[in-house]
Amino acid sequence: MFMKNLSIAGGFLVLGLVGPGTYSFDRLLRKKAQPAAALR
């Protein structure tokens, strides 16, 4: 169980340092809300 918790904490640390980028919910919601021409 300790290794699972450690790996989850490491994943959150990397996500906090690098940022979500392509996998962010804001980007996905923005992509659905705006037409394709507005993304260019």
PEZISUL-V499204 format. One record per pair of residues at least 6 apart in sequence whose ideal C-beta (glycine too) atoms are under 6 Angstrom apart, sorted by the first residue. I is the first residue (numbers start at 1). J is the second residue. D is the distance in whole Angstrom. If there is no record, write none. Layout:
BEGIN
i=<I;I>
j=<J;J>
d=<D;D>
END
This chain:
BEGIN
none
END
